[in-house]
Amino acid sequence: MSGRPPTRNDDVDWDRWPVQDYLAENYRELHPSDAAVITHHSSFYRRFAPKSAARSVEFGAGPNLYPLMLAAAASRRVDAVEAGASGVAYLRQQLDQGPDDSWQPFYALCRRLNSALPATLSEALSPVRVVHADVRDLRPGRYEIASMNFVAEGVTEDCAEFRDFCAAFVRSVRPGGQLVAAFMENMPTYRIGPASQWPGCPVNPDVVRGVFEPLTRRLTVSRIDADPTLPDYGDSGMVLLTAVR
């Protein structure tokens, strides 16, 4: 960062997040890393009886639909909480007009791994409600299950702020509530599309474990290697987590 102060979340105009560039680079096909995250998260969601959770949250949803698909089997309502106007608009369009065809292979894998999911992706997304809000403003203890994917480490360069986002994620569930998450490993400040630059806070399994151990129990942390089929953002793979508040 060359001596300059770190970019913090509130320094960034998240309404201008380049949704279509992000989708084109990452989610127009099912990459091996996506399959690995879906496999990990599916194992987590299979612990729950169908529709046993009254309310789940996707903490910083962005335009990625597969975490919302995964939550559908366990949850009667899923709040997709997103601060950026462009991300909110994409989510609402997907729910109102039907999901892009490119999401169907993702859902086929989700359903192969969890037979409790409904027959169609549109049915799976029917419990989702888009909430245009800052995740830091969520009322603590509101949810039974919380999921966070590629958020806390990709919205700030400030390591203390990364920890604050993770703590807010934990607080979003009631005591005893369940947590599942994925982080980009060693993600620097990164580009999406031809020009736009976004903050990153490099983390690894030890960092993630150190942040979550004081706040949770039954913590599991694992990792997967970098995916050569994805753009090179400078990361070295992904870190995966489950825990109980």
C-alpha positions, 0 to 999 in steps of 0.5 A: 500500500506504499505508505498510503492509509488503507482504503476502508469500506466507507471510502468506496462507492459500492453502488458502482460495483461492476456486476456484469463484469464480475459475473462474466469473470466468475459466474457464467460457468461453474468453476472447480472452486465454485464446486468445492465451495458448494460441496463444503456448504452443502455438507453444512446445510444437510445438518438441518431438517428441511425448512427448520430455520425460520430465518437465514441471512446472506451477509453481503449477498452481492450478485452471487446466487449459489449461496442463496440456493444452498440456504433454501433447503434449511430456511423458510426465509432467506434475507439477502442483505446487500449495500450496493445499488447495482447488486441489489438491482441484479438480485431483484431482477433475478427474483422478479424475472427469473434467474439467468440460465448460467445459474442452472449448472450451479443449482444442478450441483446443489440439488445433487448434493442436497435432495431436500432442495426443490425441483427448480431454481425458481422454487429454491429462490422463492424464500429469498428477500432482498434487503438493501442495507449495510450488514453492519446495521443488522440487529444482532441475534436475528438469524438462526443461520448466517452465510458470508461468501467473499465479503469481509476480506473484499471490502476493506484494506484495513485488517481491523475492519476485516475483524469488525465485519467478521464479528458483525457476521457472528453477531447476526445469529442468536447464541447457538446460531450456525455460521458458514463462510468462504474467504479468498486467501491472500487476496490483495487489492484487485481489479474487476473488468478493464479498470475498476479497482477494489479493496482487499485484505489478505487473510489465510487460515491462521488469520481466520481462525484467530478472528473466529476462535474467541467468538465461536465454538465447533469451529472448522477451518479448511482451504482449497488451492487457487483455481487456474480457470478463474482470473488471477486476482492475486489470491492463493485459494479459498478459506472455508469455515463453519462455526457456532456462535 
